[in-house]
Structures are given as C-alpha cells and as structure tokens.
Amino acid sequence: MESLVIDEPVETEETVVDYKAEYIERISDAVNQLSPESLRTLNEFASFLLERERKYEAVVQRVLDAEKEPTMIFNTAEEASMSRKVQYPKSFSKKALKLVEKNPALKEPLRKAFNTLEKNAFDPSLKTHTLSGCLKGRYSCHLSHEIRVNFSLTVDTIYLLDIGTHDEAYEDTLE
C-alpha cells in the first residue's frame, strides 16, 4: 500500500515577508478603489478598534497594578472595618465625573457613599462583597441602587479600579 505524502510549504522568514508584502499591496489597491464615504466609514471603524484596544490595555494595566497589592485576609471584624485612605486613579476619576455629568442627581449620594467607603469599606449600607473569577481577590460595593465600584484593599489603602452600572463595572474586565 502506498502512503500519501502531502508537501506543505515550509514557512520561512522570507515567505512570511512576501505574504505580508502581497497582503499590504492588495489592501492598498482595495483602499484606493473606495469612495470617500467608504473611506470615512473605514477610518471610523479603525478608530473604534484602536480605542477599544487602548481601553483593553488600560484595564489590563489596572488589573496588573492592583494585583501587585497583596490580597487582604482579615482576622477580625475590627480589622476589616478600619478606616483607610482611598486612592482615586485618574482613569477612575474621569469615569466617575462622566457618570455624574450624565446624572447630576448622583453627585450627593456618591459623595456620601465615598465617605462611607473611606471610613469603613464593609459598612452594611455599601453591600461590599468579594468578587470571583478573573476578579478574585477584589471587592465590589454598591454606591447606589445601580452604581457599583470595584476596588482592592491593602492594610491602609483602598485602590479604586472601576465604577458604573453592574454591566459597566465588569464590562472592560470581561471583554
């Protein structure tokens, strides 16, 4: 019985460069044939993809930064409920400001909730709970009926990671 031999091209650095050059030439030809309106649409889509990639990289960096901080295990209720300094990263502050701009009625309830968070991250009114899955070791609390904040803890500091509705607070991390 004869064996069947299939010759598959071996990919070398030169063939990869040739493929890339060929694809770039094809893409360039296709773009040159597009109408101005189609070019605008393509540009908007490329901008959307770049922004999405930037957001993804920012979330990854926030998670990596938060992971550098040790996860807290509390031995007593007093230890858990102690007052801590709150760190408001620039990305968090921008997102919180946008949230208040969209709904000015949230300003006062959020201010009160942040004060409570600083005094006692485990105050029953905040409904603080641990997260699981890719957010294991982090915490989330309710700042209002709809607004959540994700954060990490150290002995003396709360690092705010994300804010938004339930879906928004977890969306960037889960994408």
C-alpha positions as CSV (number, residue, x, y, z in Angstrom):
1,M,0.0,0.0,0.0
2,E,1.4,3.4,-1.0
3,S,1.5,6.1,1.6
4,L,0.1,9.5,0.7
5,V,2.6,12.3,1.1
6,I,1.5,15.9,1.1
7,D,4.1,18.5,0.6
8,E,3.2,21.5,2.7
9,P,5.2,24.7,2.1
10,V,7.6,25.4,4.8
11,E,7.1,28.9,6.3
12,T,10.4,30.8,6.4
13,E,11.0,34.4,7.3
14,E,11.3,35.3,3.6
15,T,7.9,33.7,2.7
16,V,6.2,35.5,5.6
17,V,7.7,38.8,4.4
18,D,6.5,38.0,0.9
19,Y,3.0,37.2,2.1
20,K,2.8,40.4,4.2
21,A,4.0,42.5,1.2
22,E,1.4,40.8,-1.0
23,Y,-1.4,41.5,1.5
24,I,-0.3,45.0,2.1
25,E,-0.4,45.6,-1.7
26,R,-3.8,44.0,-2.0
27,I,-5.2,46.1,0.9
28,S,-3.6,49.3,-0.6
29,D,-5.3,48.5,-4.0
30,A,-8.6,47.9,-2.4
31,V,-8.5,51.1,-0.3
32,N,-7.6,53.2,-3.4
33,Q,-10.8,52.0,-5.0
34,L,-13.0,53.0,-2.2
35,S,-15.3,56.0,-2.4
36,P,-14.7,59.0,0.0
37,E,-17.7,57.9,2.1
38,S,-16.4,54.3,2.4
39,L,-13.0,55.7,3.4
40,R,-14.6,57.7,6.2
41,T,-16.5,54.6,7.4
42,L,-13.3,52.5,7.3
43,N,-11.5,55.3,9.2
44,E,-14.2,55.4,11.8
45,F,-14.1,51.6,12.2
46,A,-10.3,51.7,12.5
47,S,-10.6,54.4,15.1
48,F,-13.1,52.4,17.0
49,L,-10.8,49.3,17.0
50,L,-7.9,51.4,18.2
51,E,-9.9,52.9,21.0
52,R,-11.2,49.5,22.1
53,E,-7.6,48.2,22.1
54,R,-6.5,51.2,24.2
55,K,-9.3,50.6,26.7
56,Y,-8.4,46.9,26.9
57,E,-4.8,47.7,27.6
58,A,-5.8,50.2,30.2
59,V,-7.9,47.7,32.0
60,V,-5.2,45.1,31.8
61,Q,-2.7,47.6,33.3
62,R,-5.2,48.5,36.1
63,V,-5.6,44.8,37.0
64,L,-1.9,44.2,36.9
65,D,-1.3,47.2,39.1
66,A,-3.9,46.0,41.5
67,E,-2.5,42.5,41.6
68,K,0.8,43.9,42.9
69,E,-1.0,44.8,46.1
70,P,-1.5,41.8,48.5
71,T,-5.0,40.5,48.9
72,M,-6.2,41.1,52.4
73,I,-7.4,38.4,54.7
74,F,-9.0,39.8,57.8
75,N,-8.8,38.1,61.2
76,T,-11.3,40.2,62.9
77,A,-14.3,42.4,62.1
78,E,-12.5,45.4,63.6
79,E,-9.6,44.8,61.2
80,A,-11.9,44.7,58.2
81,S,-13.9,47.8,59.2
82,M,-11.0,50.1,59.9
83,S,-10.6,53.5,58.1
84,R,-8.4,53.5,55.0
85,K,-7.1,56.1,52.6
86,V,-8.8,56.0,49.2
87,Q,-6.8,56.2,46.0
88,Y,-8.7,57.8,43.1
89,P,-6.7,56.9,39.9
90,K,-7.1,59.4,37.0
91,S,-9.0,56.8,34.9
92,F,-11.4,56.1,37.8
93,S,-12.0,59.9,38.4
94,K,-12.7,60.5,34.7
95,K,-15.3,57.7,34.6
96,A,-16.9,58.9,37.9
97,L,-17.1,62.5,36.6
98,K,-18.8,61.3,33.3
99,L,-21.3,59.4,35.4
100,V,-22.2,62.5,37.4
101,E,-22.4,64.6,34.3
102,K,-24.9,62.2,32.8
103,N,-26.9,62.1,36.0
104,P,-26.3,65.1,38.3
105,A,-28.7,63.7,41.0
106,L,-26.0,61.1,41.7
107,K,-23.5,63.7,43.0
108,E,-24.6,63.8,46.6
109,P,-25.3,60.1,47.1
110,L,-21.9,59.3,45.6
111,R,-20.2,61.8,47.8
112,K,-21.8,60.2,50.9
113,A,-21.0,56.7,49.7
114,F,-17.4,57.5,49.1
115,N,-17.1,59.0,52.6
116,T,-18.6,55.8,54.0
117,L,-16.3,53.7,51.9
118,E,-13.3,55.6,53.3
119,K,-14.5,55.2,56.9
120,N,-15.5,51.5,56.6
121,A,-15.3,49.6,53.3
122,F,-17.5,46.9,54.9
123,D,-20.3,49.2,56.1
124,P,-23.6,47.3,55.6
125,S,-25.0,50.1,53.5
126,L,-22.4,49.5,50.9
127,K,-23.2,45.8,50.5
128,T,-19.4,45.1,50.0
129,H,-18.7,41.6,48.7
130,T,-15.7,39.7,47.3
131,L,-15.5,39.0,43.6
132,S,-14.7,35.8,41.9
133,G,-13.4,34.5,38.6
134,C,-10.9,36.8,36.9
135,L,-11.6,39.4,39.6
136,K,-10.8,37.1,42.5
137,G,-9.2,38.9,45.4
138,R,-11.0,42.1,44.6
139,Y,-14.1,43.7,46.1
140,S,-17.2,45.4,44.9
141,C,-19.7,47.7,46.7
142,H,-23.0,49.4,45.9
143,L,-22.7,53.2,45.9
144,S,-26.3,53.5,44.9
145,H,-29.0,51.1,43.7
146,E,-27.5,50.9,40.3
147,I,-23.9,52.1,40.7
148,R,-21.1,49.7,41.6
149,V,-17.4,50.3,42.5
150,N,-14.7,47.6,42.1
151,F,-11.6,48.0,44.3
152,S,-8.7,46.3,46.0
153,L,-7.5,46.7,49.6
154,T,-4.3,46.9,51.5
155,V,-3.9,47.4,55.2
156,D,-4.3,51.1,54.9
157,T,-5.5,51.9,51.4
158,I,-8.4,51.3,49.1
159,Y,-7.5,51.3,45.4
160,L,-10.5,52.1,43.3
161,L,-10.5,50.2,40.0
162,D,-13.8,50.8,38.2
163,I,-17.2,52.4,38.6
164,G,-20.5,52.1,36.7
165,T,-23.7,50.2,36.5
166,H,-23.3,46.4,37.1
167,D,-22.6,45.8,33.4
168,E,-20.3,48.8,33.0
169,A,-18.2,48.0,36.2
170,Y,-17.4,44.5,34.9
171,E,-17.6,45.1,31.1
172,D,-14.0,46.2,30.5
173,T,-12.5,43.5,32.6
174,L,-14.6,40.7,31.0
175,E,-14.0,41.7,27.3
